[in-house]
């Protein structure tokens, strides 16, 4: 029964988290206001000719840039399907881990499960996003938006998994 719960929980949680991310990134007009767009095509062409592909590039003069660039690809929408699949599978792994943790805890209220998953989500953000923001100069607006996006997604994911545990009558630790 636990194995089935973990499998279904991973899939359900992955779908819920993916749906939130799709809504957050496509329907909410907030992400664009945290990024700046290149306006000089000559600068873009110069950058493209100076890099070999995806990565972080820097110059000692204080320039740092993260690039998503695939040589020879002029339309990155061609790469959308594999990237979406990777994101969905990543979300399923996160959901699986949350479902596993829930099965190892004594029975709790939804609020307790939610506080625990949100706390660990915050820890992950503090370990990854905030230091990257510090070192790579990410705008504070982007960092705070990322934190809010992550916490809402994890809350929805946790709600789906706890609902499933109740529905499947999963007894925990």
Secondary structure, DSSP 8 states (H G I E B T S, - for coil): -HHHHHHHHHHHHHHHHHHHHHHHHHTSTTSGGGS-----HHHHHHHHHH--SSEEEEETTTEEEEE---TT-S-GGGGHHHHHHHHHHHHHHHHHHHHHHHHTS----HHHHHHHHHHHHHHHHHHTHHHHHHHHT--HHHHHHHHHHHHHHHHHHHHHHHHHHHHTT----
